[in-house]
Amino acid sequence: MTDFWERMRQAFGDAYADSVARDQQIAALDHRTVQQALDDGEEVVTVWRAVHTHFELPARDR
Protein backbone atom coordinates (compact mmCIF):
# COMPACT_ATOMS: atom_id res chain seq x y z
CA MET A 1 0.00 0.00 0.00
CA THR A 2 2.89 2.35 0.74
CA ASP A 3 4.26 1.82 -2.76
CA PHE A 4 0.83 2.53 -4.23
CA TRP A 5 0.54 5.91 -2.50
CA GLU A 6 4.11 6.79 -3.45
CA ARG A 7 3.23 6.11 -7.08
CA MET A 8 0.06 8.19 -6.79
CA ARG A 9 2.01 11.12 -5.33
CA GLN A 10 4.69 10.82 -8.01
CA ALA A 11 2.08 10.76 -10.76
CA PHE A 12 -0.23 13.50 -9.46
CA GLY A 13 1.63 15.44 -6.78
CA ASP A 14 1.12 15.41 -3.02
CA ALA A 15 -2.16 17.34 -2.89
CA TYR A 16 -3.75 16.14 -6.11
CA ALA A 17 -3.15 12.42 -5.46
CA ASP A 18 -5.69 12.46 -2.62
CA SER A 19 -8.20 14.31 -4.78
CA VAL A 20 -7.81 11.83 -7.62
CA ALA A 21 -8.28 8.94 -5.19
CA ARG A 22 -11.44 10.41 -3.68
CA ASP A 23 -13.11 12.12 -6.64
CA GLN A 24 -12.29 10.44 -9.95
CA GLN A 25 -14.51 7.52 -10.92
CA ILE A 26 -12.70 5.01 -13.13
CA ALA A 27 -14.60 2.75 -15.52
CA ALA A 28 -12.16 -0.15 -15.08
CA LEU A 29 -12.95 -0.08 -11.36
CA ASP A 30 -16.69 -0.45 -12.05
CA HIS A 31 -17.03 3.34 -11.94
CA ARG A 32 -15.76 3.47 -8.37
CA THR A 33 -13.15 5.86 -7.12
CA VAL A 34 -9.69 4.63 -6.18
CA GLN A 35 -10.55 4.98 -2.51
CA GLN A 36 -13.81 3.08 -2.90
CA ALA A 37 -12.07 0.25 -4.76
CA LEU A 38 -9.38 -0.01 -2.10
CA ASP A 39 -11.97 0.12 0.69
CA ASP A 40 -13.89 -2.66 -1.07
CA GLY A 41 -10.78 -4.85 -0.94
CA GLU A 42 -9.73 -4.58 -4.57
CA GLU A 43 -6.13 -5.68 -5.13
CA VAL A 44 -3.74 -2.72 -5.04
CA VAL A 45 -2.07 -3.80 -8.28
CA THR A 46 -5.47 -3.89 -10.03
CA VAL A 47 -6.28 -0.39 -8.81
CA TRP A 48 -2.88 0.96 -9.89
CA ARG A 49 -3.23 -0.57 -13.36
CA ALA A 50 -6.66 1.01 -13.71
CA VAL A 51 -5.28 4.41 -12.67
CA HIS A 52 -2.31 4.01 -15.00
CA THR A 53 -4.53 3.20 -17.98
CA HIS A 54 -7.25 5.74 -17.20
CA PHE A 55 -4.84 8.65 -16.96
CA GLU A 56 -2.55 7.34 -19.73
CA LEU A 57 0.50 7.57 -17.50
CA PRO A 58 3.93 6.91 -19.04
CA ALA A 59 4.94 3.29 -19.52
CA ARG A 60 7.88 3.77 -17.17
CA ASP A 61 5.38 4.29 -14.32
CA ARG A 62 3.72 0.94 -14.83
Number of C-alpha atoms within 10 A of each C-alpha: 10 7 9 13 16 14 17 20 15 12 17 14 12 13 9 13 17 16 13 16 20 14 13 15 19 19 12 14 18 9 12 18 20 25 19 16 20 17 9 10 9 14 11 16 12 14 20 18 15 17 25 18 15 14 10 9 13 10 8 5 11 12
